[in-house]
């Protein structure tokens, strides 16, 4: 007799996460679902990522202020500076790192 494992549950996406989101390192992020920066200064990319992995990667870089995630391609873009060029875009999400005042 063989048993089959249940398929892995899909990784939580932006709308599935608490907002504000607190990463494991207690850094707070404000989430903007279905939103993206069209212009930015990137400091890194990660393929085959998830929204949570993207946020965690941002927290590991002191210069990272935004984690932008593209669901369809599982692409994480770590952003130092996001410019005023942003737009409502389904399938994208931005996590904005909250800095203490």
C-alpha positions as CSV (number, residue, x, y, z in Angstrom):
1,X,0.0,0.0,0.0
2,X,1.3,3.4,-0.9
3,X,0.4,6.7,0.6
4,X,0.6,10.0,-1.1
5,X,1.6,13.2,0.7
6,X,-0.6,16.2,0.6
7,X,0.7,18.8,-1.8
8,X,2.6,21.7,-0.2
9,X,0.3,24.5,0.7
10,X,1.0,27.6,-1.4
11,X,3.3,30.2,0.3
12,X,1.3,33.0,1.9
13,X,1.0,36.0,-0.3
14,X,0.7,39.7,0.7
15,X,-3.1,39.6,1.5
16,X,-2.5,36.5,3.6
17,X,0.0,38.2,5.9
18,X,-0.7,40.5,8.9
19,X,-0.4,44.2,8.2
20,X,1.7,45.6,9.7
21,X,4.0,42.6,9.3
22,X,6.6,41.8,12.0
23,X,9.5,39.8,10.7
24,X,11.3,37.2,12.9
25,X,13.9,39.9,13.8
26,X,11.0,42.2,15.0
27,X,11.4,44.7,12.2
28,X,8.1,46.1,11.2
29,X,6.9,46.4,7.6
30,X,3.9,48.1,6.1
31,X,2.5,46.0,3.3
32,X,1.1,47.3,0.1
33,X,-0.7,44.6,-1.9
34,X,-1.2,45.0,-5.6
35,X,1.4,47.8,-5.7
36,X,4.8,48.2,-7.1
37,X,7.6,50.8,-7.6
38,X,8.2,51.5,-11.3
39,X,11.4,53.4,-10.6
40,X,13.8,52.4,-7.8
41,X,17.4,51.9,-6.8
42,X,17.8,48.2,-6.3
43,X,20.4,46.5,-4.2
44,X,19.6,42.9,-5.0
45,X,17.4,40.3,-6.5
46,X,16.3,36.8,-5.5
47,X,14.7,34.2,-7.7
48,X,12.3,31.5,-6.5
49,X,11.3,33.5,-3.5
50,X,8.2,34.1,-1.5
51,X,6.8,37.3,0.0
52,X,8.1,36.3,3.5
53,X,11.5,35.3,2.3
54,X,11.8,38.6,0.4
55,X,10.9,40.5,3.6
56,X,13.5,38.5,5.6
57,X,16.2,39.2,2.9
58,X,15.5,42.9,3.2
59,X,15.8,42.8,6.9
60,X,19.3,41.3,6.5
61,X,20.5,44.4,4.6
62,X,20.8,47.6,6.5
63,X,20.4,49.7,3.3
64,X,17.1,47.9,2.3
65,X,14.0,49.9,2.8
66,X,11.6,48.0,0.5
67,X,11.0,44.4,-0.5
68,X,9.1,44.2,-3.7
69,X,7.7,40.8,-4.7
70,X,6.3,39.7,-8.0
71,X,4.1,36.7,-7.5
72,X,3.9,35.3,-11.0
73,X,7.7,35.0,-11.4
74,X,8.5,34.5,-7.6
75,X,10.9,37.4,-8.0
76,X,12.1,39.5,-5.0
77,X,13.6,42.9,-5.6
78,X,15.4,44.5,-2.7
79,X,15.2,48.3,-2.9
80,X,17.2,51.0,-1.2
81,X,15.2,53.9,-2.6
82,X,11.8,53.8,-4.3
83,X,11.0,56.8,-6.3
84,X,7.6,58.5,-6.8
85,X,6.9,56.3,-9.8
86,X,4.7,53.7,-8.4
87,X,1.5,52.1,-9.5
88,X,-1.4,49.8,-8.7
89,X,-0.4,46.5,-10.2
90,X,-2.1,43.2,-9.4
91,X,0.4,40.4,-8.7
92,X,2.9,42.7,-7.1
93,X,3.5,43.7,-3.5
94,X,5.7,46.0,-1.6
95,X,6.8,45.7,2.1
96,X,8.0,49.1,3.4
97,X,10.5,48.8,6.3
98,X,9.4,51.0,9.2
99,X,12.4,52.9,10.7
100,X,12.2,54.0,14.4
101,X,11.7,57.8,14.7
